[in-house]
Structures are given as C-alpha cells and as structure tokens.
C-alpha cells in the first residue's frame, strides 16, 4: 500500500491560535471624552458580547474622542487613530 494512503487524513490544529472579538475604532465614539474604556465597559454598553479570549480593536472608521482604551490587541491603524485623537492605548494581558 502506498505511503499516502497509510497516513491519517486529519486536519491541522493550532492549539496556540488566539481568537478575538473584533471592534472597529469608530464604535468608540459613543463614549464620553476622557473615559477609560475596558472590556467590562464595552460589554456593559453592548458593543461586544462574551466569547473568545479578548478584544481586538481594528482601525475601521474615525475616532473623534480622547479615550484611554485597554484591550488585548490593537491593529496598527487603530493604535494610530486613538493616539492621533489624543487618547492612549494600553495592552492588557
């Protein structure tokens, strides 16, 4: 029998793959200026639901408010837009 038929045909699993709840940066405009935005605040506002490991903020849209955003991951464009609006970015483990 050929070797190819003897090898088990199973999928490739990546146990270290992280999954995030995605949040565009323009959805943060609903908060007041100077507010500290955490995962708990996002869940209370109904912007995200409970689910995978953490929250990743993406750079879609524009941000007009000065906010302190604490999340597990940020895209490069989201980080730029938050700091350009006068806010700060903190990565939470």
N, C-alpha and C positions, 0 to 999 in steps of 0.2 A: 504494500500500500504506500502511496506517495506521502511524503512528509506533510504536505499541505493539508491533506485530509486527516492526519493524525493530531494536528494542533487544535486545541479547543477554540471555538469561534465565540469569544466573549468580547464585550465592549471594553474600551479603555476607561478606567476610573481614575480620576484625580482627587484623592482624598483631601488635598490641601487647597482646593479651589474655594474661594470665598464668594459668597453671594450677598448682594446688597440691595436694599430698597433704594430706588433712584428718585432724585428730587431735582427738578430744574431750578436754577437760581432765581428765576422771575417769580416763582411761587412764594418767595420770602418777602415780597413787597407787602403782604397783608399784615406784617408785624410793625410795631411802633419803632421809631428811631431809638437807638441806644439799647435795645433789648438783647439779652443773651439767649440765643436760640440753641436749644439742646434737643436730643431725640425725644425726651419726655414732652417738651413744649410742642414739637411737631406732631406728636401723637394726640395731644390734647386739642390741638387746632384742627385735627382731622386731615392733615396733609399727607400723612403716612399711616399705614396700618402695621400691626405687629406681624413679624415674619422672620426673614433671614437675619443673619448676623448683625448688620449695621446699616447705616445710611451713607450713600454716596451722593454728593451734591454735584450736579452737572452744570455746564455753562450755558444752557439754553435761555435766551431772553436777556433782559437788562435788570439791574438792581438799582433802585433809587434811594435806599435807606442805609443808614450806617448801623450795622449789626455786628455782634460777636457771634460767630457761627461755630458750634462744636459738633463735629461728626466724625465718623470713622474713616472717610476718604473724600477727597476732592479732586475734580479734574483740574487741569492747569488753567483752563479758561474760567472756570468758576472761581478759583483762587484769585485770579487777576481781577475779575469783576467785583468781588467782595472788597478787596483791598483798594481798588480804584474808587469805590463809593465811600471810603473812609472807615470801613469795618475791619475786623480782624478774623483770622482763620485759626482754629485750633483743632489738631487731630487727636481724637480720643481713642485710646486702645480698647 
